[in-house]
């Protein structure tokens, strides 16, 4: 049985601050891609998802490990 470790409130507050910073940076990068006409690319549920500049969503299956991705 694992022993639970009690973290300090300050640790949780710092973690939330880092998460907010990361979320803001990701949002700004997505907006910048849109301004430059570049797709935003995500991985969701083992699939590659392309959000194209025109709003289209393209979903591609990821190949099994060891195989190359071909366009």
PDB file as gemmi writes it, atoms N, CA and C in Angstrom:
CRYST1    1.000    1.000    1.000  90.00  90.00  90.00 P 1                      
ATOM      1  N   UNK A   1       0.839  -1.172   0.000  1.00  0.00           N  
ATOM      2  CA  UNK A   1       0.000   0.000   0.000  1.00  0.00           C  
ATOM      3  C   UNK A   1       0.890   1.243   0.000  1.00  0.00           C  
ATOM      4  N   UNK A   2       0.591   2.178  -0.904  1.00  0.00           N  
ATOM      5  CA  UNK A   2       1.381   3.398  -0.986  1.00  0.00           C  
ATOM      6  C   UNK A   2       0.975   4.371   0.101  1.00  0.00           C  
ATOM      7  N   UNK A   3       1.966   5.075   0.603  1.00  0.00           N  
ATOM      8  CA  UNK A   3       1.710   6.087   1.613  1.00  0.00           C  
ATOM      9  C   UNK A   3       1.406   7.409   0.920  1.00  0.00           C  
ATOM     10  N   UNK A   4       0.344   8.071   1.325  1.00  0.00           N  
ATOM     11  CA  UNK A   4      -0.018   9.362   0.745  1.00  0.00           C  
ATOM     12  C   UNK A   4       0.875  10.444   1.327  1.00  0.00           C  
ATOM     13  N   UNK A   5       1.342  11.319   0.437  1.00  0.00           N  
ATOM     14  CA  UNK A   5       2.194  12.424   0.863  1.00  0.00           C  
ATOM     15  C   UNK A   5       1.355  13.693   0.876  1.00  0.00           C  
ATOM     16  N   UNK A   6       1.372  14.378   1.974  1.00  0.00           N  
ATOM     17  CA  UNK A   6       0.634  15.628   2.126  1.00  0.00           C  
ATOM     18  C   UNK A   6       1.485  16.771   1.598  1.00  0.00           C  
ATOM     19  N   UNK A   7       0.994  17.484   0.595  1.00  0.00           N  
ATOM     20  CA  UNK A   7       1.723  18.615   0.040  1.00  0.00           C  
ATOM     21  C   UNK A   7       1.247  19.914   0.681  1.00  0.00           C  
ATOM     22  N   UNK A   8       2.138  20.875   0.707  1.00  0.00           N  
ATOM     23  CA  UNK A   8       1.802  22.169   1.286  1.00  0.00           C  
ATOM     24  C   UNK A   8       0.898  22.942   0.335  1.00  0.00           C  
ATOM     25  N   UNK A   9       0.097  23.848   0.879  1.00  0.00           N  
ATOM     26  CA  UNK A   9      -0.787  24.698   0.094  1.00  0.00           C  
ATOM     27  C   UNK A   9       0.026  25.506  -0.914  1.00  0.00           C  
ATOM     28  N   UNK A  10       1.204  25.952  -0.503  1.00  0.00           N  
ATOM     29  CA  UNK A  10       2.060  26.740  -1.395  1.00  0.00           C  
ATOM     30  C   UNK A  10       2.457  25.939  -2.634  1.00  0.00           C  
ATOM     31  N   UNK A  11       2.635  24.625  -2.471  1.00  0.00           N  
ATOM     32  CA  UNK A  11       2.996  23.763  -3.592  1.00  0.00           C  
ATOM     33  C   UNK A  11       1.856  23.709  -4.601  1.00  0.00           C  
ATOM     34  N   UNK A  12       0.634  23.567  -4.125  1.00  0.00           N  
ATOM     35  CA  UNK A  12      -0.532  23.560  -5.007  1.00  0.00           C  
ATOM     36  C   UNK A  12      -0.696  24.909  -5.707  1.00  0.00           C  
ATOM     37  N   UNK A  13      -0.484  25.986  -4.968  1.00  0.00           N  
ATOM     38  CA  UNK A  13      -0.602  27.318  -5.565  1.00  0.00           C  
ATOM     39  C   UNK A  13       0.425  27.522  -6.664  1.00  0.00           C  
ATOM     40  N   UNK A  14       1.663  27.072  -6.449  1.00  0.00           N  
ATOM     41  CA  UNK A  14       2.705  27.188  -7.474  1.00  0.00           C  
ATOM     42  C   UNK A  14       2.332  26.341  -8.694  1.00  0.00           C  
ATOM     43  N   UNK A  15       1.828  25.133  -8.451  1.00  0.00           N  
ATOM     44  CA  UNK A  15       1.430  24.262  -9.561  1.00  0.00           C  
ATOM     45  C   UNK A  15       0.329  24.919 -10.391  1.00  0.00           C  
ATOM     46  N   UNK A  16      -0.645  25.537  -9.741  1.00  0.00           N  
ATOM     47  CA  UNK A  16      -1.711  26.236 -10.466  1.00  0.00           C  
ATOM     48  C   UNK A  16      -1.164  27.413 -11.260  1.00  0.00           C  
ATOM     49  N   UNK A  17      -0.211  28.128 -10.669  1.00  0.00           N  
ATOM     50  CA  UNK A  17       0.402  29.255 -11.370  1.00  0.00           C  
ATOM     51  C   UNK A  17       1.121  28.772 -12.631  1.00  0.00           C  
ATOM     52  N   UNK A  18       1.889  27.679 -12.513  1.00  0.00           N  
ATOM     53  CA  UNK A  18       2.595  27.136 -13.679  1.00  0.00           C  
ATOM     54  C   UNK A  18       1.610  26.651 -14.740  1.00  0.00           C  
ATOM     55  N   UNK A  19       0.510  26.062 -14.301  1.00  0.00           N  
ATOM     56  CA  UNK A  19      -0.499  25.600 -15.254  1.00  0.00           C  
ATOM     57  C   UNK A  19      -1.126  26.781 -15.996  1.00  0.00           C  
ATOM     58  N   UNK A  20      -1.425  27.862 -15.278  1.00  0.00           N  
ATOM     59  CA  UNK A  20      -1.978  29.064 -15.925  1.00  0.00           C  
ATOM     60  C   UNK A  20      -1.004  29.641 -16.945  1.00  0.00           C  
ATOM     61  N   UNK A  21       0.278  29.687 -16.578  1.00  0.00           N  
ATOM     62  CA  UNK A  21       1.306  30.197 -17.491  1.00  0.00           C  
ATOM     63  C   UNK A  21       1.372  29.329 -18.746  1.00  0.00           C  
ATOM     64  N   UNK A  22       1.367  28.011 -18.568  1.00  0.00           N  
ATOM     65  CA  UNK A  22       1.414  27.087 -19.702  1.00  0.00           C  
ATOM     66  C   UNK A  22       0.182  27.197 -20.585  1.00  0.00           C  
ATOM     67  N   UNK A  23      -0.990  27.294 -19.962  1.00  0.00           N  
ATOM     68  CA  UNK A  23      -2.229  27.428 -20.734  1.00  0.00           C  
ATOM     69  C   UNK A  23      -2.236  28.724 -21.548  1.00  0.00           C  
ATOM     70  N   UNK A  24      -1.772  29.807 -20.938  1.00  0.00           N  
ATOM     71  CA  UNK A  24      -1.728  31.095 -21.632  1.00  0.00           C  
ATOM     72  C   UNK A  24      -0.764  31.025 -22.811  1.00  0.00           C  
ATOM     73  N   UNK A  25       0.386  30.404 -22.626  1.00  0.00           N  
ATOM     74  CA  UNK A  25       1.380  30.285 -23.701  1.00  0.00           C  
ATOM     75  C   UNK A  25       0.825  29.438 -24.848  1.00  0.00           C  
ATOM     76  N   UNK A  26       0.137  28.340 -24.522  1.00  0.00           N  
ATOM     77  CA  UNK A  26      -0.445  27.491 -25.564  1.00  0.00           C  
ATOM     78  C   UNK A  26      -1.510  28.258 -26.340  1.00  0.00           C  
ATOM     79  N   UNK A  27      -2.354  29.007 -25.643  1.00  0.00           N  
ATOM     80  CA  UNK A  27      -3.406  29.795 -26.301  1.00  0.00           C  
ATOM     81  C   UNK A  27      -2.785  30.829 -27.234  1.00  0.00           C  
ATOM     82  N   UNK A  28      -1.745  31.515 -26.757  1.00  0.00           N  
ATOM     83  CA  UNK A  28      -1.087  32.530 -27.585  1.00  0.00           C  
ATOM     84  C   UNK A  28      -0.446  31.897 -28.821  1.00  0.00           C  
ATOM     85  N   UNK A  29       0.152  30.719 -28.674  1.00  0.00           N  
ATOM     86  CA  UNK A  29       0.756  30.026 -29.817  1.00  0.00           C  
ATOM     87  C   UNK A  29      -0.313  29.631 -30.833  1.00  0.00           C  
ATOM     88  N   UNK A  30      -1.471  29.154 -30.351  1.00  0.00           N  
ATOM     89  CA  UNK A  30      -2.559  28.791 -31.257  1.00  0.00           C  
ATOM     90  C   UNK A  30      -3.058  30.010 -32.021  1.00  0.00           C  
ATOM     91  N   UNK A  31      -3.219  31.123 -31.329  1.00  0.00           N  
ATOM     92  CA  UNK A  31      -3.677  32.348 -31.984  1.00  0.00           C  
ATOM     93  C   UNK A  31      -2.652  32.837 -33.008  1.00  0.00           C  
ATOM     94  N   UNK A  32      -1.382  32.734 -32.673  1.00  0.00           N  
ATOM     95  CA  UNK A  32      -0.329  33.145 -33.606  1.00  0.00           C  
ATOM     96  C   UNK A  32      -0.360  32.269 -34.868  1.00  0.00           C  
ATOM     97  N   UNK A  33      -0.537  30.959 -34.687  1.00  0.00           N  
ATOM     98  CA  UNK A  33      -0.656  30.065 -35.846  1.00  0.00           C  
ATOM     99  C   UNK A  33      -1.823  30.488 -36.736  1.00  0.00           C  
ATOM    100  N   UNK A  34      -2.935  30.823 -36.132  1.00  0.00           N  
ATOM    101  CA  UNK A  34      -4.108  31.242 -36.915  1.00  0.00           C  
ATOM    102  C   UNK A  34      -3.804  32.524 -37.699  1.00  0.00           C  
ATOM    103  N   UNK A  35      -3.139  33.480 -37.065  1.00  0.00           N  
ATOM    104  CA  UNK A  35      -2.787  34.729 -37.749  1.00  0.00           C  
ATOM    105  C   UNK A  35      -1.874  34.478 -38.941  1.00  0.00           C  
ATOM    106  N   UNK A  36      -0.955  33.518 -38.814  1.00  0.00           N  
ATOM    107  CA  UNK A  36      -0.018  33.215 -39.889  1.00  0.00           C  
ATOM    108  C   UNK A  36      -0.561  32.181 -40.881  1.00  0.00           C  
ATOM    109  N   UNK A  37      -1.786  31.711 -40.652  1.00  0.00           N  
ATOM    110  CA  UNK A  37      -2.382  30.747 -41.576  1.00  0.00           C  
ATOM    111  C   UNK A  37      -1.809  29.343 -41.438  1.00  0.00           C  
ATOM    112  N   UNK A  38      -1.325  28.998 -40.257  1.00  0.00           N  
ATOM    113  CA  UNK A  38      -0.754  27.674 -40.012  1.00  0.00           C  
ATOM    114  C   UNK A  38      -1.754  26.808 -39.259  1.00  0.00           C  
ATOM    115  N   UNK A  39      -1.746  25.500 -39.504  1.00  0.00           N  
ATOM    116  CA  UNK A  39      -2.656  24.628 -38.757  1.00  0.00           C  
ATOM    117  C   UNK A  39      -2.174  24.429 -37.322  1.00  0.00           C  
ATOM    118  N   UNK A  40      -3.112  24.209 -36.421  1.00  0.00           N  
ATOM    119  CA  UNK A  40      -2.789  23.765 -35.070  1.00  0.00           C  
ATOM    120  C   UNK A  40      -2.920  22.253 -35.086  1.00  0.00           C  
ATOM    121  N   UNK A  41      -1.933  21.567 -34.531  1.00  0.00           N  
ATOM    122  CA  UNK A  41      -1.904  20.108 -34.578  1.00  0.00           C  
ATOM    123  C   UNK A  41      -1.933  19.578 -33.155  1.00  0.00           C  
ATOM    124  N   UNK A  42      -2.837  18.620 -32.929  1.00  0.00           N  
ATOM    125  CA  UNK A  42      -3.024  18.044 -31.602  1.00  0.00           C  
ATOM    126  C   UNK A  42      -2.996  16.525 -31.694  1.00  0.00           C  
ATOM    127  N   UNK A  43      -2.829  15.879 -30.579  1.00  0.00           N  
ATOM    128  CA  UNK A  43      -2.985  14.432 -30.471  1.00  0.00           C  
ATOM    129  C   UNK A  43      -4.116  14.193 -29.485  1.00  0.00           C  
ATOM    130  N   UNK A  44      -5.160  13.537 -29.958  1.00  0.00           N  
ATOM    131  CA  UNK A  44      -6.312  13.232 -29.098  1.00  0.00           C  
ATOM    132  C   UNK A  44      -6.720  11.787 -29.275  1.00  0.00           C  
ATOM    133  N   UNK A  45      -6.776  11.063 -28.182  1.00  0.00           N  
ATOM    134  CA  UNK A  45      -7.191   9.660 -28.191  1.00  0.00           C  
ATOM    135  C   UNK A  45      -6.413   8.838 -29.205  1.00  0.00           C  
ATOM    136  N   UNK A  46      -5.107   9.071 -29.286  1.00  0.00           N  
ATOM    137  CA  UNK A  46      -4.262   8.294 -30.182  1.00  0.00           C  
ATOM    138  C   UNK A  46      -4.388   8.673 -31.644  1.00  0.00           C  
ATOM    139  N   UNK A  47      -5.010   9.787 -31.939  1.00  0.00           N  
ATOM    140  CA  UNK A  47      -5.172  10.247 -33.315  1.00  0.00           C  
ATOM    141  C   UNK A  47      -4.552  11.628 -33.456  1.00  0.00           C  
ATOM    142  N   UNK A  48      -4.027  11.911 -34.652  1.00  0.00           N  
ATOM    143  CA  UNK A  48      -3.492  13.234 -34.939  1.00  0.00           C  
ATOM    144  C   UNK A  48      -4.639  14.081 -35.474  1.00  0.00           C  
ATOM    145  N   UNK A  49      -4.855  15.240 -34.874  1.00  0.00           N  
ATOM    146  CA  UNK A  49      -5.952  16.129 -35.262  1.00  0.00           C  
ATOM    147  C   UNK A  49      -5.357  17.445 -35.752  1.00  0.00           C  
ATOM    148  N   UNK A  50      -5.718  17.818 -36.983  1.00  0.00           N  
ATOM    149  CA  UNK A  50      -5.264  19.069 -37.581  1.00  0.00           C  
ATOM    150  C   UNK A  50      -6.430  20.051 -37.579  1.00  0.00           C  
ATOM    151  N   UNK A  51      -6.242  21.194 -36.967  1.00  0.00           N  
ATOM    152  CA  UNK A  51      -7.214  22.273 -37.044  1.00  0.00           C  
ATOM    153  C   UNK A  51      -6.672  23.244 -38.089  1.00  0.00           C  
ATOM    154  N   UNK A  52      -7.282  23.235 -39.263  1.00  0.00           N  
ATOM    155  CA  UNK A  52      -6.781  24.023 -40.386  1.00  0.00           C  
ATOM    156  C   UNK A  52      -7.161  25.501 -40.214  1.00  0.00           C  
ATOM    157  N   UNK A  53      -6.427  26.384 -40.880  1.00  0.00           N  
ATOM    158  CA  UNK A  53      -6.699  27.824 -40.756  1.00  0.00           C  
ATOM    159  C   UNK A  53      -8.128  28.210 -41.136  1.00  0.00           C  
ATOM    160  N   UNK A  54      -8.757  27.454 -42.050  1.00  0.00           N  
ATOM    161  CA  UNK A  54     -10.131  27.770 -42.456  1.00  0.00           C  
ATOM    162  C   UNK A  54     -11.174  27.169 -41.514  1.00  0.00           C  
ATOM    163  N   UNK A  55     -10.720  26.499 -40.442  1.00  0.00           N  
ATOM    164  CA  UNK A  55     -11.640  25.932 -39.467  1.00  0.00           C  
ATOM    165  C   UNK A  55     -11.922  24.454 -39.654  1.00  0.00           C  
ATOM    166  N   UNK A  56     -11.509  23.885 -40.797  1.00  0.00           N  
ATOM    167  CA  UNK A  56     -11.705  22.455 -41.022  1.00  0.00           C  
ATOM    168  C   UNK A  56     -10.897  21.653 -40.013  1.00  0.00           C  
ATOM    169  N   UNK A  57     -11.448  20.498 -39.638  1.00  0.00           N  
ATOM    170  CA  UNK A  57     -10.766  19.577 -38.739  1.00  0.00           C  
ATOM    171  C   UNK A  57     -10.470  18.305 -39.524  1.00  0.00           C  
ATOM    172  N   UNK A  58      -9.212  17.887 -39.515  1.00  0.00           N  
ATOM    173  CA  UNK A  58      -8.801  16.667 -40.195  1.00  0.00           C  
ATOM    174  C   UNK A  58      -8.247  15.725 -39.136  1.00  0.00           C  
ATOM    175  N   UNK A  59      -8.762  14.492 -39.107  1.00  0.00           N  
ATOM    176  CA  UNK A  59      -8.323  13.507 -38.126  1.00  0.00           C  
ATOM    177  C   UNK A  59      -7.610  12.385 -38.865  1.00  0.00           C  
ATOM    178  N   UNK A  60      -6.403  12.057 -38.424  1.00  0.00           N  
ATOM    179  CA  UNK A  60      -5.631  10.965 -39.022  1.00  0.00           C  
ATOM    180  C   UNK A  60      -5.310   9.954 -37.938  1.00  0.00           C  
ATOM    181  N   UNK A  61      -5.462   8.695 -38.300  1.00  0.00           N  
ATOM    182  CA  UNK A  61      -5.079   7.622 -37.384  1.00  0.00           C  
ATOM    183  C   UNK A  61      -3.563   7.601 -37.273  1.00  0.00           C  
ATOM    184  N   UNK A  62      -3.045   7.327 -36.101  1.00  0.00           N  
ATOM    185  CA  UNK A  62      -1.601   7.185 -35.963  1.00  0.00           C  
ATOM    186  C   UNK A  62      -1.250   5.740 -36.296  1.00  0.00           C  
ATOM    187  N   UNK A  63      -0.154   5.536 -37.029  1.00  0.00           N  
ATOM    188  CA  UNK A  63       0.240   4.173 -37.373  1.00  0.00           C  
ATOM    189  C   UNK A  63       0.753   3.443 -36.146  1.00  0.00           C  
ATOM    190  N   UNK A  64       0.718   2.104 -36.193  1.00  0.00           N  
ATOM    191  CA  UNK A  64       1.293   1.360 -35.068  1.00  0.00           C  
ATOM    192  C   UNK A  64       2.771   1.707 -34.906  1.00  0.00           C  
ATOM    193  N   UNK A  65       3.298   1.528 -33.724  1.00  0.00           N  
ATOM    194  CA  UNK A  65       4.704   1.870 -33.437  1.00  0.00           C  
ATOM    195  C   UNK A  65       5.620   1.193 -34.456  1.00  0.00           C  
ATOM    196  N   UNK A  66       6.637   1.951 -34.867  1.00  0.00           N  
ATOM    197  CA  UNK A  66       7.613   1.404 -35.790  1.00  0.00           C  
ATOM    198  C   UNK A  66       7.331   1.711 -37.238  1.00  0.00           C  
ATOM    199  N   UNK A  67       6.122   2.136 -37.572  1.00  0.00           N  
ATOM    200  CA  UNK A  67       5.789   2.472 -38.951  1.00  0.00           C  
ATOM    201  C   UNK A  67       5.965   3.973 -39.163  1.00  0.00           C  
ATOM    202  N   UNK A  68       6.344   4.342 -40.360  1.00  0.00           N  
ATOM    203  CA  UNK A  68       6.505   5.758 -40.698  1.00  0.00           C  
ATOM    204  C   UNK A  68       5.187   6.345 -41.111  1.00  0.00           C  
ATOM    205  N   UNK A  69       4.997   7.623 -40.815  1.00  0.00           N  
ATOM    206  CA  UNK A  69       3.798   8.353 -41.247  1.00  0.00           C  
ATOM    207  C   UNK A  69       4.057   8.857 -42.652  1.00  0.00           C  
ATOM    208  N   UNK A  70       3.158   8.540 -43.568  1.00  0.00           N  
ATOM    209  CA  UNK A  70       3.286   9.013 -44.955  1.00  0.00           C  
ATOM    210  C   UNK A  70       2.109   9.929 -45.253  1.00  0.00           C  
ATOM    211  N   UNK A  71       2.390  11.058 -45.862  1.00  0.00           N  
ATOM    212  CA  UNK A  71       1.340  12.012 -46.194  1.00  0.00           C  
ATOM    213  C   UNK A  71       0.624  11.596 -47.444  1.00  0.00           C  
TER     214      UNK A  71                                                      
END                                                                             
